[in-house]
Structure formats: structure tokens, C-alpha cells
Amino acid sequence: MLGNRWGADDASKGKPAGETHIFVTHYHWDHIQGLPFFAPLYVENNEFHFYSFRSKFLGRDSLRQVFETQMAQPYFPVDFSAMSAKRNFRELEGGESFFVGANRITARYLNHPQGCLGFRIETPAGTIVYATDNEPGDPALELSLHELAAAADIFVNDAQFTPAQLATEKKGWGHSSWKEGVKVARAAGAKTLVLFHHDPDSSDRRVNGLLREAREEFASVYAASEGMVITLGAPGQPAQAHLPGSRTATRREAQFRAVVTGVTSEGRRFQEETTVRDLALQGALIALKHSPKLQSELEVVMETPGSNGVREMRLRGYVVRLEVGAEGGTTGVGVVFTD
């Protein structure tokens, strides 16, 4: 769990976590149910600042009420007072801006049942916009979303439903699709789109299929996954997504001869023979002399020994990471397989 990893990291450095700022988009159960289990909230030396909006259903101190109510009897074994960390709560209005250190935070209302806030975080390294749980259709709130996402380096947007679902049986549920995200990203001039809030019924294969469709219409798109880390590049450079720990945990050393086909960062097609030495069920780290374009699709054909001799295993995936290879003159290419 995030809280356990976060606390362990700070403990290993011999220091408390210190002050932390948490932005709560809205009060639906899937966005608040983890709060009572967030271990750092039970550490006395920690201090937290929570931000959200005043709900018309809850009134004054809405966020504090949410904390207290979900831990009240008979829903939780201990009450709100068991959290020994210092907690501060701030109610925001749509359009409000303020600073956390050197970072400018702007909140805007989104189109979602019972209300929701999206957040724009302008940092010295670039701008990240987090706009989960929003549905197209309200002109005023669509304009608010476009303004929130304007020229963002990273635009994280709701993509729970397919375009077909959004137009029919899921209309009014308060969510969006990859196609609407692409439309907003293009119109707002966002550089990288991250598809978020996947449908719980969607398999990884289904999400990867939606991602491929999105990439046909927008240059830089990722599908959010647990543990993913996105790093802002230098000015004018694209962001890079680092493989999450859940994907690398099953990685094993291997020795497979392979032929890799793809497109270089200059737009030239290439085909190269190599050896895959680092393989997982979900992806691989491959050393190549060519440097493929970030987020481009690769085809990897590996020779695998079997009882009937050597066979070919043909895999398709996309590039999520580029790094200087351990072997001189090569690039370490991180690939997530989709087929």
C-alpha cells in the first residue's frame, strides 16, 4: 500500500514524513475509502493538509465530516481521534488558486454527480493537471476543463467508458472516454495525455486496446497503471513513463535471440537482431543500437526452444522508457507488451 511504502521510505532515512498536501477531488466512496487505512495518518510527527470543496449536501467542514463519519461506529473499529498526525482541512472554490511552496495550485469544478474538483499543479519542472471523474456535455464545465488543461505537460483525464458506452447506457454516470480526453488535450494544447479511472470490468488487454485507439489520434498517450511514475522531460521534450514495480516484479533473466522492428526517434523504420536478457510476462528491457521513438510500437520476434525445435514467439508492444544502455553504444528500451 502507498502509505506503508511512503512511511518505510521516510523511516529508512531516519526522519518523519513531515508536511504533506493531499487534494481530494470529491467524496464518492471509491475516492475516500483508503483514508482510514493510510498508515502515516497514525504517526504523531506527521502533518497533513487536505483540500476539497464544500458539499451542498454536507455543508460547512465537509471534508472533516467525511473523515469522521466513515470512521464512526459501526463502520470502523477506531474513531477519528485515533489518527495522531496533525490534520488541517481547507475548503476550496472552483477557480481558486494558491501556492504550496513554489507550486501554484488551481482548482476548477468538473461535471460529476454531487460535485468534483480538478486540480492544476504548476511546478518549476512543468504543469500537471489531474481531472478525474468528469463527463462532457455541460458547456460551462467543459470550458473550465479546457482552461484547467491549457498547455499542460501532463493531462490526467477520466477515460472510464468507451465512446459507444458514453453515448448510450453510461450517459449521465459522470465519466468520460479516451476520445473525449484526446479532444480536450488537442484543443487545450496539452503535451501528454494519461488515461485514468479505468472501468473495473476492463482487463489489461481491453485497456491496452483503448490505448492503441487513442494513440492513433494523439501523439503522446499513456494508460495509467498502479505504481507508474511519469517524469517531466526538459523543455520541449516528451514525458517518460517508468515501468511500475508490479510489472517488473515478475521479470526474469533470459537469453532469447530476437528480431526487433520499429521506428527510430527520427522517424526511420528499422529492424535489428538482438538478445532479450530481461523478460517479464508484461514487458521487457531490451538493449538496442537503434533508439526507437518513445511510445512507438515495436514488434519483437523471439526464438524459443521447444520439444519440436526452435519456434518463433511474436510479440507487439510500445516503448515506455529509454535509457543509456549498460553495453556501450546501446539504448535500454523498456517495452510493455500488448499482444
VOGU-3710 file (C-alpha; in Angstrom, 3 decimals, decimal comma):
1> mlgnrwgadd> 0,000/0,000/0,000  1,139/3,545/-0,722  1,066/4,588/2,926  3,250/1,693/4,042  5,816/2,269/1,265  5,822/6,011/1,892  6,307/5,611/5,638  9,018/2,995/5,157  10,949/5,283/2,804  10,983/8,086/5,359
11> askgkpaget> 11,824/5,759/8,237  14,782/4,385/6,291  16,116/7,943/6,034  15,727/8,442/9,783  13,196/11,260/9,546  9,434/11,810/9,870  7,401/12,339/6,730  6,810/15,986/7,653  4,150/18,104/5,978  2,106/16,571/3,175
21> hifvthyhwd> -0,610/18,109/0,988  -3,462/15,879/-0,240  -6,043/17,036/-2,785  -9,387/15,242/-2,573  -11,370/15,592/-5,792  -14,751/14,559/-4,337  -16,466/12,414/-1,733  -17,595/9,315/-3,623  -16,655/6,106/-1,885  -14,050/4,923/-4,411
31> hiqglpffap> -12,031/8,095/-3,755  -12,093/8,174/0,050  -12,236/4,561/1,241  -8,454/4,294/1,630  -8,100/7,251/4,019  -8,689/5,340/7,297  -6,045/2,791/6,234  -3,353/5,356/5,349  -0,720/4,456/7,952  1,142/7,828/8,043
41> lyvennefhf> -2,021/9,437/9,462  -1,388/7,496/12,675  2,184/8,852/13,132  2,306/11,743/15,586  5,162/13,679/13,930  3,402/13,894/10,570  1,281/16,820/9,434  -1,302/16,733/6,642  -3,120/19,458/4,740  -6,305/18,271/2,999
51> ysfrskflgr> -8,107/20,260/0,312  -11,553/19,801/-1,229  -14,850/21,647/-1,755  -17,843/22,378/0,457  -20,586/19,930/-0,463  -24,124/21,306/-0,585  -25,223/18,010/0,984  -22,808/18,251/3,930  -22,326/21,990/4,390  -19,549/23,521/6,487
61> dslrqvfetq> -16,436/21,376/7,142  -17,465/18,819/4,521  -14,079/17,080/4,328  -13,708/16,774/8,088  -17,235/15,339/8,244  -16,305/12,720/5,659  -13,310/11,615/7,743  -15,301/11,472/10,949  -18,369/9,743/9,500  -16,601/6,908/7,695
71> maqpyfpvdf> -14,737/6,079/10,923  -17,815/6,330/13,145  -19,468/3,274/14,697  -20,305/0,732/13,364  -18,207/1,310/10,217  -14,688/1,260/11,671  -13,052/-0,207/14,795  -11,496/3,091/15,974  -12,752/6,627/15,575  -11,236/9,770/14,070
81> samsakrnfr> -9,298/10,591/17,258  -7,040/7,552/16,719  -5,241/9,476/13,975  -2,410/11,132/15,874  -0,956/13,101/12,953  -1,840/16,769/12,757  -4,626/17,346/10,192  -5,650/20,618/8,558  -8,692/20,960/6,289  -9,254/23,679/3,704
91> eleggesffv> -12,388/24,182/1,625  -11,852/25,441/-1,924  -13,992/27,131/-4,537  -13,801/26,409/-8,249  -11,394/28,899/-9,830  -9,428/29,436/-6,613  -5,602/29,475/-6,795  -2,976/29,298/-4,050  0,632/28,259/-3,527  2,185/25,241/-1,852
101> ganritaryl> 5,851/26,174/-1,723  6,917/27,067/-5,258  3,920/25,245/-6,775  0,803/27,100/-7,871  -2,414/25,092/-7,372  -5,637/25,944/-9,212  -8,946/24,172/-8,572  -11,816/24,002/-11,085  -15,206/22,326/-10,906  -15,830/19,296/-13,139
111> nhpqgclgfr> -19,078/17,750/-14,383  -19,761/14,866/-11,989  -22,793/13,937/-9,824  -22,672/15,696/-6,413  -19,667/17,763/-7,493  -15,966/17,241/-8,170  -12,784/19,308/-8,386  -9,965/19,049/-10,901  -6,519/20,364/-9,975  -3,834/22,133/-11,985
121> ietpagtivy> -0,375/21,982/-10,399  2,179/24,353/-11,905  5,680/23,372/-10,765  9,147/24,669/-11,705  9,570/21,470/-13,779  6,246/21,718/-15,611  2,459/21,583/-15,245  0,366/18,555/-14,249  -3,428/18,550/-14,464  -5,481/15,949/-12,595
131> atdnepgdpa> -9,057/15,828/-13,899  -10,659/12,603/-12,823  -14,440/11,957/-12,844  -15,759/14,354/-15,432  -18,347/13,944/-18,174  -18,673/16,070/-21,321  -21,954/17,817/-22,028  -22,052/20,871/-19,757  -20,680/23,835/-21,787  -19,590/25,890/-18,772
141> lelslhelaa> -17,798/22,995/-17,088  -16,249/21,893/-20,387  -14,783/25,381/-20,745  -13,494/25,088/-17,175  -11,785/21,790/-18,047  -10,173/23,279/-21,172  -8,817/26,198/-19,146  -7,534/23,817/-16,489  -5,687/21,703/-19,090  -4,280/24,597/-21,149
151> aadifvndaq> -0,701/23,802/-22,307  -0,278/21,190/-19,559  2,769/18,932/-19,746  0,765/16,057/-18,216  -3,034/15,915/-18,508  -4,559/13,081/-16,452  -8,157/12,645/-17,614  -11,104/10,363/-16,919  -11,382/7,576/-19,519  -13,623/5,017/-17,831
161> ftpaqlatek> -16,034/4,353/-20,693  -15,734/3,674/-24,389  -17,137/6,328/-26,753  -20,062/3,985/-27,501  -20,869/3,476/-23,804  -20,650/7,207/-23,136  -23,170/7,906/-25,886  -25,680/5,289/-24,685  -26,125/3,343/-21,449  -23,446/5,173/-19,412
171> kgwghsswke> -24,526/8,705/-20,257  -25,097/10,629/-17,035  -22,789/8,483/-14,904  -20,232/11,296/-14,654  -17,337/9,812/-16,617  -15,561/10,302/-19,928  -13,768/8,326/-22,667  -10,340/8,258/-24,302  -11,819/10,032/-27,324  -13,081/12,950/-25,252
181> gvkvaraaga> -9,715/13,128/-23,494  -7,935/13,341/-26,836  -10,338/16,073/-27,939  -9,664/18,172/-24,828  -5,890/17,539/-24,902  -5,681/18,617/-28,544  -7,844/21,714/-28,087  -6,082/22,754/-24,865  -2,584/22,180/-26,226  -1,676/19,559/-23,609
191> ktlvlfhhdp> 1,541/17,686/-24,401  0,896/14,253/-22,857  -2,449/12,616/-22,065  -2,792/9,971/-19,339  -5,944/7,825/-19,467  -7,210/7,286/-15,927  -10,127/5,874/-13,902  -10,340/2,638/-15,900  -13,565/0,676/-15,693  -13,164/-2,037/-13,004
201> dssdrrvngl> -14,553/-4,549/-15,519  -11,844/-3,708/-18,080  -8,975/-6,173/-18,391  -5,415/-5,034/-19,101  -5,893/-6,223/-22,678  -9,007/-4,082/-23,057  -7,251/-1,006/-21,628  -4,338/-1,598/-23,991  -6,803/-1,772/-26,887  -8,283/1,604/-25,939
211> lreareefas> -4,758/2,979/-25,610  -3,911/1,898/-29,156  -7,023/3,654/-30,452  -6,078/6,842/-28,583  -2,537/6,769/-29,979  -3,891/6,742/-33,495  -5,314/10,215/-32,813  -2,857/11,813/-30,368  0,931/11,648/-30,340  1,653/11,144/-26,638
221> vyaasegmvi> -0,752/8,979/-24,604  -0,278/6,612/-21,670  -2,690/4,387/-19,758  -2,293/4,900/-16,016  -1,309/1,814/-14,028  -0,555/1,168/-10,382  2,964/2,236/-9,495  3,579/4,134/-12,730  5,980/7,060/-12,394  5,895/9,789/-15,047
231> tlgapgqpaq> 8,895/12,090/-15,277  8,667/15,518/-16,877  11,333/15,967/-19,536  13,427/19,005/-20,318  11,618/21,919/-22,003  10,349/20,765/-25,387  10,958/17,096/-24,576  8,208/14,500/-24,022  7,452/12,958/-20,644  8,620/9,432/-19,911
241> ahlpgsrtat> 6,712/6,726/-18,046  8,692/4,349/-15,866  7,511/0,767/-15,530  5,683/0,199/-12,234  7,043/-2,210/-9,676  4,069/-4,533/-10,227  5,202/-5,012/-13,814  8,873/-5,555/-13,013  8,369/-7,856/-10,051  7,926/-10,919/-12,288
251> rreaqfravv> 10,883/-10,073/-14,525  13,470/-12,821/-15,004  16,832/-13,025/-16,680  16,601/-14,767/-20,065  18,613/-15,489/-23,212  16,366/-15,254/-26,282  17,550/-14,378/-29,742  15,171/-11,765/-31,146  14,473/-9,521/-34,110  13,022/-6,106/-33,197
261> tgvtsegrrf> 11,173/-3,966/-35,741  10,158/-0,374/-35,069  10,601/3,329/-35,809  13,525/5,489/-34,643  13,133/8,883/-32,988  13,970/10,414/-36,399  11,050/8,570/-38,000  13,046/5,891/-39,860  11,915/2,283/-39,768  14,492/-0,214/-38,513
271> qeettvrdla> 14,974/-3,925/-37,979  17,641/-5,188/-35,617  18,808/-8,540/-34,273  19,479/-8,646/-30,536  19,269/-10,856/-27,451  16,468/-10,346/-24,929  18,037/-10,825/-21,497  15,440/-9,259/-19,227  11,912/-10,571/-19,771  8,568/-10,485/-17,945
281> lqgalialkh> 5,081/-11,584/-18,879  4,091/-7,925/-19,252  7,224/-6,423/-20,769  10,954/-6,454/-21,334  14,063/-4,306/-21,187  15,933/-4,698/-24,483  19,366/-3,351/-25,469  19,281/-1,889/-28,992  21,755/0,017/-31,128  18,784/1,905/-32,579
291> spklqselev> 16,912/4,404/-30,393  13,195/3,931/-31,086  10,680/6,719/-30,735  9,142/6,977/-27,266  5,612/5,490/-27,234  6,069/3,988/-30,712  5,002/0,410/-31,339  7,593/-2,357/-31,578  7,349/-5,892/-32,897  9,609/-8,381/-31,105
301> vmetpgsngv> 10,098/-11,831/-32,657  11,941/-14,217/-30,329  13,277/-17,694/-30,899  12,096/-20,038/-28,161  13,290/-23,648/-27,765  10,651/-26,358/-27,519  10,169/-30,095/-27,844  9,678/-29,684/-31,597  12,728/-27,492/-32,078  13,072/-23,724/-32,147
311> remrlrgyvv> 9,840/-21,770/-32,586  9,056/-18,103/-33,063  7,218/-16,067/-30,416  5,855/-12,866/-31,943  5,002/-10,040/-29,533  3,826/-6,459/-30,042  4,238/-3,666/-27,535  5,034/0,008/-27,088  8,082/1,888/-25,830  7,668/3,384/-22,342
321> rlevgaeggt> 11,271/4,079/-21,351  14,619/4,937/-22,943  17,896/4,961/-21,036  21,601/4,711/-21,727  22,366/1,012/-22,026  24,850/-0,847/-19,850  26,544/-2,043/-23,028  28,450/0,683/-24,849  26,657/2,249/-27,800  23,238/0,822/-26,952
331> tgvgvvftd> 19,951/2,161/-25,627  17,978/0,350/-22,940  14,443/0,195/-24,317  11,589/-0,544/-21,887  8,699/-2,243/-23,681  5,218/-3,085/-22,394  3,653/-5,909/-24,385  0,069/-5,548/-25,558  -0,270/-8,736/-27,654
//
